[in-house]
Amino acid sequence: MEETRQTKDEVRRSISKALAALSEKEIRQKTHKIEKRLFEFANFLEANIVLLYLNRDCEVNSMNIIKKCLSFKKIVILPSFDTTKNEATLFKLDNLETDLKPAAGHFLEPDPGRCNVVPIECIDIAIIPGFAFDEKGGRIGSGSGNYDRLIPTLPITARKVALTFEEQILPQVQMEAHDKYVDIIITEKRIIYKI
């Protein structure tokens, strides 16, 4: 198990390095292509209630996706993770400008004073972030386990979709017993359905 954790840390470092080698222009172009594929994806178009994420380093930027979802009148849900309790609370985002607040590590999170809590059973589709993926839907996250705990609680009918750059697709991701898979991966070049 310790060896697997070390391997995952090496993968995170390697992915970070590969993405850092890309120019801002390349990242923008790739992100735009991923957004375009997502907004042409039937499962996404049909979904009314969308679980999204606020991106961190090495994750596809989600801000334009959130804005576009709001403009399409989709219900946007963002998770807030309580690491002391290992729990997630899902919040409905109505306004990108006013409904977010600063969190630890210079990141943003939903403001519980402005956002309503939404039961997880309502989610139609979940967009799941990650550092690395393989074509079988294997995923390496940030190491916190937040999404590995969240994914099994999603409705069985909710598709779990990852957005990622081709540089983050590996031949195989080492999975531990607690690691969870995604159903579909969208990159700037293709849509990968879990084998």
C-alpha angles and dihedrals in degrees: 000000000000089000091053090051091051090049090051091050089051090051091050091051092046093049091047089053094047092050092045088057090061118091121240088249092054091049091049092049093047092046091050091053091049091050090050092051091048093051091050093048110111096217090053095045091051094048118099099182113048127188107211135169138229102240127239129190114311093020126108108264108258102188097093090045091053091047092049092048090052091048089051088053093244115152106249118209123190126189125231113200124212102202094188091060097027089233136132126213117198118218131192111234115211101165125027092201099052109021099067130078134188116271134187116303097028092289130129129237136177114283107237088204091062105028130071121232114245125202113243091233088073095065115114098181132006123210105206124198126214148156099238140004140184130213091261090063094259112156139197112199132185092289097255095104091224095130093038086061094041100048097065091052093056117103112272088238093056112100114226107219127184124204113206145145121257087245087067096055111100130188088243136358117212106237128199124205093264095048117106131212131229122225101220136019123203119198132169089266107036152355113248119202116204109264 
